[in-house]
Amino acid sequence: MAGDKDKLLIEAVCNHTPWQLLQAILKESGLPVSKGVAHTKIALGKLLAEGKFTDKHHKKLFQLYWQTVCFGEKTVKFEQFDGSFLQRLKQAGSLIEPEINLNTINFPFKDNSANHLLDSSAKLVRSDAMEGGIWLFFASLKSLTENIELDRSYFERINKDYNLPPELFDVKAKQKTTRQFYDIVYVDFAKQLVEYRLDTVSANSTDLDEAFFALKRSFLRQVRRIPALADFECETVNLFPQISSLYNNSSHRVCELGFTVSSVTHHEKQRSGNKDLRHEVFHIAGVNKVDGIDVFRVATRELHQLGSATYESELYLPGTLKMLGSALSTLEYALIKNCLTSFDYNSMKDSLFPTSNKGMLTGAA
């Protein structure tokens, strides 16, 4: 039984963790890292077959994997609820009960042998009422069209040589994916927010709209069956105004910008390295020659360290040029990427909603 759990853990970590984070996690756990995910899985499988994958390895690796389940690659929609619901939520949170037994699908692992127990509807598998908020974990089996970038990290992950011509960059592709998703709804008492955290950062907009709608519907079904919360409502937070705020005020490194100057559109990106686009000589010189710029897209990054490894978490607000043309423009979601801990995730979230956040929980191996 322990060996089965070890196999599921290795598969889950390798298949559902960004390559940069995967390397950091394995190094911190004292486990081997090879060239690309495929060779790394072989090395870990060999370690397991030889009886060298210890309980200590499992505990450490699971702890880090669980953090990625909660805070890893997320597309997040925020909704605000009225303060009159706050006390009722605190009192009734413990009454929310799972719809299916988490052990039957080997949650939090993504076990393909349990696919027949799931469908496209979000089913509640775990509920945790805590001091700072309520955590609800929903499982589903969905097909999404995901956008991927054909960069060096992608080819390293699939263990293929990076052979795009050097003059090509920012190359995108679409990939149809059918897999288990563990989407999360977190009710944040301090900020009076409901967070819908989709288990992807690359789905196209049509799929995102459907996924958010399905997740909210499942959440409201669970909450409103409690008599004290039968009238619970929440309203979507518009994140578009935060784009200019992040550009002007964020202490994190700005790594992508979309903006207009005198009806001319500009795009700037600098994810590699450690430079902030706002401090680049060309950008400063250009900004100094105009009255101001209108920013419609921004991404920020923050550097973190895990043992001897470093990685950057990212907040991306994917606004569009058309959003500048209307006072009613709405951006309903943010992408929060490459987070390994609650601190990583909450640092990005707090740059959008700067108040305290106490939601913390742990998994069970």
C-alpha positions in Angstrom: 0.0 0.0 0.0 2.8 2.4 0.9 4.5 1.6 -2.4 1.3 2.5 -4.3 1.1 5.8 -2.5 4.7 6.5 -3.3 4.1 5.8 -7.0 1.0 8.1 -7.0 3.0 10.8 -5.3 5.9 10.6 -7.8 3.5 10.7 -10.7 1.5 13.6 -9.3 4.6 15.7 -8.5 6.3 15.1 -11.9 3.2 15.4 -14.1 1.6 18.4 -12.5 4.4 20.7 -11.3 6.2 23.3 -13.4 9.7 22.2 -14.2 11.4 25.0 -12.3 9.4 24.3 -9.2 9.8 20.5 -9.7 13.6 20.8 -9.6 13.4 23.0 -6.4 11.1 20.5 -4.7 13.1 17.4 -5.5 16.4 19.1 -4.4 14.8 20.2 -1.2 13.6 16.6 -0.6 17.0 15.1 -1.2 15.8 13.4 -4.4 17.5 13.1 -7.8 16.9 15.5 -10.7 17.7 14.4 -14.2 17.4 16.1 -17.6 13.7 16.7 -18.2 10.6 15.1 -16.5 10.8 11.7 -18.2 14.3 11.0 -17.0 13.6 12.3 -13.6 10.6 10.0 -13.2 12.8 7.1 -14.3 15.4 8.0 -11.7 12.7 8.3 -8.9 11.2 5.0 -10.0 14.6 3.3 -9.8 15.0 4.7 -6.3 11.6 3.3 -5.3 12.3 -0.1 -6.8 15.6 -0.3 -4.9 13.8 0.5 -1.6 15.7 3.8 -1.2 12.6 6.0 -1.3 12.2 6.4 2.4 9.3 7.5 4.6 11.2 10.7 5.2 11.3 11.3 1.4 7.6 10.6 1.1 6.7 13.0 4.0 8.9 15.8 2.7 7.8 15.4 -0.9 4.1 15.2 0.0 4.3 18.3 2.1 5.7 20.3 -0.8 3.3 18.7 -3.3 0.3 19.5 -1.0 1.4 23.2 -1.1 1.3 23.2 -4.9 -2.2 21.7 -4.8 -3.3 24.6 -2.6 -1.2 27.4 -4.0 0.4 26.3 -7.3 -0.7 27.2 -10.8 -4.1 28.9 -10.4 -6.4 31.0 -12.5 -8.3 33.0 -9.9 -11.6 34.8 -9.8 -12.5 36.9 -6.8 -16.0 37.8 -5.5 -16.8 40.1 -2.6 -19.6 39.2 -0.1 -21.4 41.6 2.2 -20.2 41.8 5.8 -23.7 40.7 7.0 -22.8 37.1 5.9 -19.5 37.0 7.7 -20.6 35.7 11.1 -23.0 33.2 9.5 -20.2 31.8 7.3 -17.9 31.4 10.3 -20.6 29.5 12.2 -21.9 27.4 9.3 -18.6 26.5 7.6 -18.2 23.3 9.5 -21.6 22.1 8.3 -20.5 21.8 4.7 -19.9 18.1 3.9 -18.1 16.4 1.0 -20.1 14.8 -1.7 -17.7 11.9 -2.4 -15.1 10.2 -0.2 -11.7 11.6 -1.0 -10.1 8.1 -0.5 -12.1 6.7 -3.4 -10.3 8.9 -5.9 -6.9 9.0 -4.0 -7.1 12.7 -3.3 -4.9 14.8 -3.5 -3.2 12.6 -6.1 -4.4 12.6 -9.7 -5.1 8.9 -10.2 -6.3 8.0 -13.7 -7.8 4.8 -12.4 -10.4 6.9 -10.6 -11.5 8.8 -13.7 -14.7 6.8 -14.0 -15.8 8.2 -10.7 -15.7 11.8 -11.9 -17.3 13.9 -14.6 -17.3 17.5 -15.8 -19.3 18.7 -12.8 -17.3 19.8 -9.7 -17.8 17.5 -6.8 -16.8 18.5 -3.2 -14.2 16.1 -1.8 -12.8 18.0 1.1 -14.0 20.8 3.4 -11.9 22.6 6.1 -13.4 25.3 8.3 -10.6 27.3 9.8 -10.0 30.4 11.8 -9.1 32.5 8.7 -11.5 31.0 6.2 -13.2 28.0 4.6 -11.4 25.7 2.2 -13.5 23.7 -0.3 -11.8 21.2 -2.7 -13.7 20.1 -5.8 -12.8 17.3 -8.1 -13.8 16.9 -11.7 -12.7 15.3 -15.0 -12.6 18.0 -17.7 -11.4 18.6 -21.2 -9.8 22.0 -21.7 -8.0 23.7 -24.5 -4.8 25.0 -22.9 -2.4 27.6 -24.3 1.2 26.6 -24.0 4.4 28.6 -24.8 7.1 26.7 -26.7 10.0 27.9 -24.8 13.1 26.3 -23.4 11.4 25.2 -20.1 8.6 23.4 -22.1 11.1 21.4 -24.1 13.1 20.5 -21.0 10.0 19.4 -19.3 9.1 16.9 -22.1 12.7 15.9 -22.5 13.1 17.2 -26.1 15.9 19.2 -27.5 15.1 22.9 -27.8 15.4 23.3 -31.6 13.4 26.4 -32.5 15.4 28.9 -34.6 16.9 31.5 -32.2 15.2 34.4 -34.0 11.8 33.0 -33.0 10.4 33.8 -29.6 7.0 34.0 -27.8 5.8 31.0 -29.8 2.4 29.8 -28.6 0.4 26.6 -29.3 -2.9 25.1 -28.2 -3.2 21.7 -26.5 -6.4 19.8 -25.8 -6.1 18.3 -22.3 -8.4 15.8 -20.5 -7.5 15.2 -16.9 -8.5 15.4 -13.3 -8.8 18.9 -11.9 -8.8 19.9 -8.2 -10.4 23.3 -8.2 -10.6 25.2 -4.9 -13.0 27.7 -3.4 -11.5 29.6 -0.5 -13.7 31.9 1.6 -11.4 34.6 3.1 -12.9 36.0 6.2 -10.4 38.9 6.6 -10.9 40.2 3.1 -14.5 39.1 2.8 -13.7 37.4 -0.5 -14.6 34.2 -2.2 -11.7 32.9 -4.3 -12.4 30.5 -7.1 -9.0 28.9 -7.9 -9.1 26.9 -11.1 -6.4 24.2 -11.4 -4.9 25.7 -14.6 -3.1 28.8 -15.8 -3.4 28.1 -19.5 -7.0 27.5 -20.4 -8.6 29.6 -23.2 -11.2 32.2 -22.2 -14.2 30.2 -23.4 -13.2 27.2 -21.3 -12.4 29.5 -18.3 -15.9 31.1 -18.4 -17.5 27.7 -18.3 -15.2 26.3 -15.6 -15.8 29.3 -13.3 -19.5 29.1 -13.8 -19.5 25.4 -13.0 -17.3 25.9 -9.9 -19.5 28.8 -8.6 -22.6 26.8 -9.1 -21.2 23.9 -7.1 -20.1 26.2 -4.4 -23.4 28.0 -4.0 -25.2 24.7 -4.0 -23.2 23.6 -1.0 -23.5 26.9 0.9 -27.2 27.6 0.2 -28.3 24.2 1.5 -27.5 25.5 4.9 -30.6 27.5 6.1 -28.6 30.4 7.6 -26.9 30.9 4.2 -29.9 30.3 1.9 -29.7 33.9 0.6 -25.9 34.0 0.3 -24.7 36.3 -2.6 -21.3 37.6 -3.8 -20.3 40.0 -6.5 -17.4 39.7 -9.0 -14.4 42.0 -8.3 -13.2 43.9 -11.3 -9.4 43.5 -11.5 -8.8 45.9 -14.4 -8.2 49.0 -12.2 -5.5 47.1 -10.4 -3.4 46.9 -13.6 -2.3 50.6 -13.5 -2.0 50.3 -9.7 0.4 47.4 -9.9 2.4 49.3 -12.6 2.7 52.4 -10.4 3.0 50.9 -7.0 4.0 47.2 -6.9 7.2 46.3 -5.0 7.5 43.2 -7.2 9.5 43.0 -10.4 7.3 44.0 -13.5 8.1 41.4 -16.2 5.4 42.1 -18.8 3.6 45.2 -19.9 1.0 46.1 -22.5 0.4 49.8 -22.9 -0.5 52.6 -25.3 1.1 56.0 -25.9 -0.6 58.4 -28.4 -2.6 55.6 -29.9 0.5 53.4 -30.4 0.4 50.0 -28.7 3.6 48.7 -27.0 4.3 45.2 -25.5 7.4 44.6 -23.3 8.5 41.3 -21.7 11.4 40.3 -19.5 10.7 37.1 -17.7 14.3 35.8 -17.8 16.9 37.6 -15.7 16.0 39.9 -12.8 15.3 43.2 -14.4 12.2 45.3 -13.8 10.8 46.7 -17.0 9.9 50.0 -15.3 13.6 50.6 -14.6 14.9 49.8 -18.1 16.7 52.7 -19.8 14.5 52.6 -22.9 11.3 52.5 -20.9 12.3 55.3 -18.6 13.4 57.5 -21.5 10.2 56.9 -23.3 7.9 57.6 -20.3 9.8 60.8 -19.5 9.0 62.2 -23.0 5.2 61.8 -22.7 2.5 62.9 -20.3 1.7 59.3 -19.3 1.0 55.8 -20.6 -2.2 53.8 -20.4 -1.4 50.3 -19.2 -3.8 47.5 -20.1 -1.8 44.4 -19.1 0.8 43.7 -16.4 2.7 40.8 -14.9 4.8 40.9 -11.8 7.3 38.5 -10.3 8.8 37.9 -6.9 12.0 35.9 -6.2 11.9 33.1 -3.6 14.4 30.6 -2.3 13.9 26.9 -1.3 17.1 25.5 0.1 19.8 26.2 -2.5 17.2 26.6 -5.3 15.5 29.8 -6.4 12.3 30.4 -8.3 10.0 33.3 -9.1 6.2 33.4 -8.4 4.1 35.4 -10.8 0.9 37.5 -10.9 -0.5 38.1 -14.3 -3.4 40.4 -15.2 -4.2 39.7 -18.8 -6.1 42.8 -19.8 -6.7 43.6 -23.5 -6.3 46.8 -25.5 -10.1 47.0 -26.0 -10.5 47.3 -22.2 -9.0 50.8 -22.3 -11.8 52.1 -24.5 -14.6 51.8 -21.9 -15.2 52.9 -18.4 -17.2 49.7 -17.9 -14.3 47.4 -18.8 -14.1 44.4 -16.6 -11.3 41.9 -16.0 -12.6 39.0 -14.0 -9.6 36.8 -13.3 -5.9 36.8 -12.5 -3.3 34.1 -13.1 -1.1 33.3 -10.1 1.7 31.1 -11.2 4.8 29.2 -9.9 3.8 29.4 -6.2 5.2 26.8 -3.8 4.0 28.1 -0.4 1.1 30.1 1.1 3.5 33.0 1.5 4.2 33.0 -2.3 0.5 33.0 -3.2 -0.6 35.4 -0.5 2.2 37.9 -1.4 0.7 38.0 -4.9 -2.9 38.2 -3.7 -2.0 40.9 -1.1 -0.7 43.1 -3.9 -4.3 43.1 -5.2 -6.0 43.2 -1.8 -3.6 44.5 0.8 -5.0 43.2 4.1 -4.0 40.3 6.3 -4.8 36.7 5.4 -4.9 33.8 7.9 -6.0 30.8 5.7 -3.6 28.0 6.4 -4.1 24.2 6.3 -2.1 21.0 5.9 -2.7 17.8 3.9 -2.5 14.2 5.0 -0.2 11.8 3.3 
